Amino acid sequence: MKKLSTIIEVLAILLTNIMCIVVIYNCTVLRYAPGNSAPWDVGLLFAIPFVIGIIACSAVAYIAKRKGK
């Protein structure tokens, strides 16, 4: 269970990094591309699925770590 917990923790860290890249890219595209009808703040909505995944990974890792003891 300890290995599983470590793998899921690494996955949560990777999701955090990928979330930052995706949100920054989408905010930049919405801000500097001409002719967009949406404000650049809409790019922040792309963070919602990542945040849910990070919370789920953290919860599963915590549970796996507790069962491994």
N, C-alpha and C positions, 0 to 999 in steps of 0.2 A: 504494500500500500504506500510505502514511503516513495518508491520510484514513481508511482502514478501521481502522487501529490506533487512531486517535483516537476514532472512533465506538464501537468496542468498549470502550475505556477509560471513556467516558461511560456506556455501558450497565452496566459493572461498578459504577460509582459510584451509578447509579440503583438497581441491585439491592440495594446496601448500605442505601440509605435506605428502600426498600420493605420490606426484611427487618426493619429496626428497628421500623417501624410495625406490621407484621403480628405480630411476636413480642410487642411491648408490649401490643397489643390483646388477643391471645389469653391472655397471662398475667393481664391485668387481669380479663377475663371469667371465667377459671377461678378467680381468687382471690376476687372479690367477689360472684359470682352464688350465690344460695343453692341448695342441693340438688345440687351437683356431686359426683360420686364420684371425680373425678380431682384430684390435687394440682395446684397452679398451676405447678409446674415442668414439667409436660407441655407447656405452651405453648412451651417452649424447643425442642421437637422440630420446630417449624415452621421453624426456622432452617436445618435440614440441607439442604433442596433449594436454598435461597438460597446457602448457602456453597459448594455444589458448582457452582452457576452462576457465582458470583463467581470461583472458582478457574479454571473453564474459560475465562471471558472474559479473565482476566488472562493465561493461558497463550497464548491465540490472539492477543491484542494484542502480547505479547512476541515471538511468532514472526513476526507481520506486520511489526513494527517492525524486526526483524533482517533480514528479506527485503527491506525497503524501502531498506536502505543500499546 
